């Protein structure tokens, strides 16, 4: 049964201190603490009449690539104002503590990388990157043009944001690496995620099957809460630095 408090049970600290393999999954909650609006909260101003679920699809891009590109340009600008918070930096510190540490994120804002996390598995891509819609190669530079969206300098097809859209499969390699880490870890931390969006929602349950200790940090209860070894409904930016501090004592 989960302990829904901010006090860390001594057995949780003991398990962490003795663990070699730790996996972490982060979702929109940790980014929200940095001021990054959630997917639907971002629909304001000129974009308030649009359903984001209808813009973030291959079909929408095929029908109106200019509209989709401009929406992502606007979202990039929103995200560019955000900075990592103490929760992000605590995970950077945690990475230096454990021999095997895997950080898996559903977020596309790049804040983990900006904070200094090294080997992050980005399940849904990174909104700051651009790739070819045909060859799927990352494109970092292209000739200046008034065309929206611009075209790939190699094959001439349209460029698109390097994110996973509704109806698309997650990249096989990162997904496989994420499940391997979850299935072999001794402790799994689920941070700021609803545990509802598949396939990432299955990761903590893969860890459970391997009898890993589950630590959940999320403002609301989730399907994982009753199964967690420890559950906190306080902000990750407060809980994670405290957790790291106790581990180092």
N, C-alpha and C positions, 0 to 999 in steps of 0.2 A: 504494500500500500504506500502511496506517495506521501511524503512529508511536505505539506504546502506551507512553507515558511521561508524566512530569510536566514535562519540559523542553519548552519551546516551540521548535520549529524556527524559525530566523530568517526563513525564507520565509513562514511562517504570520503572524508579526507584521507582516512587510512587506505581505502581502496585506490584512490588517486595516487597517493604517494608510492604505492607498491606496483602500480601499473606500468607496463612497457609500451602498450599499444592503445592509442586513444584516437577516436574518430569524432568529428564534429560536423553537424549539419546546421547551416544558418538559413534563415528565411527573411521575409520582408520586415519582421519586427525589429531586428538589430539595425537595419538601415533607417527605419522610421525614427529611431532615436537620434539620427544624424540629420533629420529634416527631409529625408527623401520620401516624397509622398508615395503611398501604395499605388498599385496599378490603377485602381478606379478613383482614388482620391485626386489623382493628377488631372482629371478631366475638369478643367476650369476654363474660364474665359472663352476664347474662340472655339475651344474643343469641347465645351460642356455638352453640346448636343450630339456628340459622337459616342458610340459604345466602343470602349477600347478592345473588347473581345472581337469586334467586327473589323477593327483596323489591324490587329496583330494576327493576320492570317495570310497564307500564300494567295488565297483567292482575292483578298483586298488589294494586295500588291499587284497582282495580275490585272485587275480591273482599273485600278487608279494608283499607279506607282508614285506619282507626284504627291498625292495626298498622304500616303503612308510615309514617304521619305520626310515630308515636312513635319508630320506629327512626331517622328523620331528625332528630328532636329530639335524640336521644341522640348521633348523629354530629355535629350542630352543636356540642353541648357539648364533645365531644372536640376538635374543631377550634378552638373559641374559646380554648383554652388555648395554642395555638401562636403563635409570633411569627416574622416573617421572619428568615432567616439571612443570612450574608454573601454567599451566592450570589444571593439575591433583590436585595440592595442593590447588588451589582456590576452586575446587569442594569439597575437604575435609572440607575447612572452611565454605563453603555454607551449608554443611550438618548440621553444628552446629547452623545455623541461623534459619532454618525453622522447625516448629513442625513436619511436614510430608515432608520428602525429599526422593525421590526414584531415584537412579542412575542406569540406564539401559545401558549396553554396548554391542556393537557388537564385540568388540576386545577380543582377546584370550591371550593377553600378560601379564595380571595380574598387570599392572602398577597402576590401580586405588587402588587395594588392597595394593600394595607396598607403595603408597603415604599415605595411612591411611584411605581410605574410608571404611566404616563399612559394610553396607548392600547393596552390589552391585548385581544386577541381571545380570548374564553373559549369554546372549542369545546363544552364540556360543561355550560356554565352556571355558576351560583354557588349553593352550598348555603345561603348566608345569605339569599338572596332567595326570595320566595314569589310564585307566580302563579296565576291562575285556570285550573282544569283544562279549562274550556270555551272561554273567550275568549283564553287565553294571554297576557293582560295582566299586567304586574308589579303586585302589590298590596302596598303598604307599610303599610297600616293597615286594621283592621277592628274592628267592635264586640267588646268583651269577651264571651266566651261559654265555656260548659263543653263545647261540642261539639268533638269531635276526629274529623277535622280541622275547622277553622272553615269557614264558607261565604263566598263572594265577596260583598262588600257591594253589588256592582252587579247581578249576575245570579242570585245565590243558589246557584250550583254550588260544588262543593268546591274548596278551595284546595289547592295541592300545592307541593313544593319546585321551584325553578327550575333543575332539572338534567335532563340527557338520560338517559332510562332505556334499558335493553336493549330492542331492538326498535323504538326511535324513531329517526327521522332527525335528524342534526345540523341546526341552523338554517342555512338556505341562505345568508343574507347573510354571517355570520362565516366559514363554510366557503369561500365564494367569495373573500373577502378574504384568507384564509390561503393559498389556492392561488395567488392573484395575487402575493402577497408572495414566496412560495417560488419561483415561476417567473421572477421578475424580479430576485432578489437576487444579489449577488456573493459573499456568504458566508452560509452557513446553519449555525447552531449547534443541535445536537440534544442536549438536556440532561435526563438522568434519565428517559429514556423507552425502552421496550423495542423500539420500532419494529415492533410486532406488531399493535397495535389500529388497525384501519381506521376512517375514512379518513385519520386523522392520520398513520398510518405511511407513507402515500404522499407526504407533503410533502417530506421530504428527497430523495426520488427525483425529484420535480418540479424541485428545485433542481439536482440532478445533471444532469438533461437540459439545463439552461441553463448547464452547465459552471461552476457555482458551486463554491467551495471548501467542503468539509464538515468541520466541527469537531464531534466527538462527545465528550461527557462523560457517562459512565455506568459504574456499578460493574461491570456484566457486559458481555460481548460481545453484540452484536446482529447482525441481518442487515445493518445499515449499516456495521458496523466495518470489514470488508475494503475498503469503498469510500471510507471517510473519508480526507480529507487529513491529519487529525490525530485521534487517539483517545486519551482518557485514562480510566483506570479508577479515578481518585481522586475524592473527594467534590467536588461542584460548589462547595460553600462554601469550599473551599481553592483550587480551580483558577481559578474565575472572577475573584476579586479579584487573583490574580497576573497573569492575562491582561490585565485592565484596567490594572494598574500598568505592565506592559511596553508596552502600546499608548501610554501617555501619556509615555513617556520620549523 
